[in-house]
Amino acid sequence: MAEKFGKKAVGGDYSMVDALADHIAEVQAMQAVFQKIQARYDATEQSNADLLRGIPGAS
């Protein structure tokens, strides 16, 4: 029984180590997406602010 649970942790078909590595990779991919979203949002906000500053009488 100990061997069975040991393989679930490390070295089995889909061990805990493998599962954690997959989860870490997925979270890193999500982080990259969120960083791209933030960069696009910031660029859009800057563009809008620049356009508004160009309107006569706008502060």
C-alpha positions as CSV (number, residue, x, y, z in Angstrom):
1,M,0.0,0.0,0.0
2,A,2.8,2.4,0.8
3,E,4.4,1.6,-2.6
4,K,1.1,2.4,-4.3
5,F,0.8,5.8,-2.6
6,G,4.5,6.5,-3.1
7,K,4.0,6.1,-6.9
8,K,1.1,8.4,-6.8
9,A,3.4,11.1,-5.4
10,V,6.4,10.4,-7.6
11,G,7.0,8.2,-10.5
12,G,3.6,6.8,-11.3
13,D,1.5,7.1,-14.4
14,Y,0.4,10.6,-13.5
15,S,2.1,11.4,-10.2
16,M,1.5,14.4,-8.0
17,V,4.8,15.8,-9.3
18,D,3.5,15.6,-12.9
19,A,0.1,17.1,-11.9
20,L,1.8,20.0,-10.1
21,A,4.1,20.6,-13.0
22,D,1.0,20.8,-15.3
23,H,-0.8,23.1,-13.0
24,I,2.3,25.4,-12.7
25,A,2.6,25.5,-16.5
26,E,-1.1,26.4,-16.9
27,V,-0.9,29.2,-14.3
28,Q,2.1,30.6,-16.1
29,A,0.2,30.6,-19.4
30,M,-2.6,32.4,-17.7
31,Q,-0.2,34.9,-16.3
32,A,1.1,35.6,-19.8
33,V,-2.4,36.2,-21.1
34,F,-3.3,38.5,-18.2
35,Q,-0.1,40.5,-18.8
36,K,-1.0,40.9,-22.5
37,I,-4.5,42.0,-21.5
38,Q,-3.0,44.6,-19.1
39,A,-0.6,45.9,-21.7
40,R,-3.3,46.3,-24.3
41,Y,-5.6,48.0,-21.8
42,D,-2.8,50.4,-20.8
43,A,-2.1,51.2,-24.5
44,T,-5.8,51.8,-25.2
45,E,-6.1,54.1,-22.2
46,Q,-3.1,56.1,-23.2
47,S,-4.4,56.4,-26.7
48,N,-7.8,57.6,-25.5
49,A,-6.2,60.1,-23.2
50,D,-4.0,61.4,-26.0
51,L,-7.1,61.8,-28.2
52,L,-9.0,63.6,-25.6
53,R,-6.1,66.0,-24.9
54,G,-6.3,66.9,-28.6
55,I,-9.9,68.1,-28.3
56,P,-10.0,71.9,-28.1
57,G,-11.3,73.0,-24.7
58,A,-10.7,69.6,-23.1
59,S,-8.7,69.5,-19.9
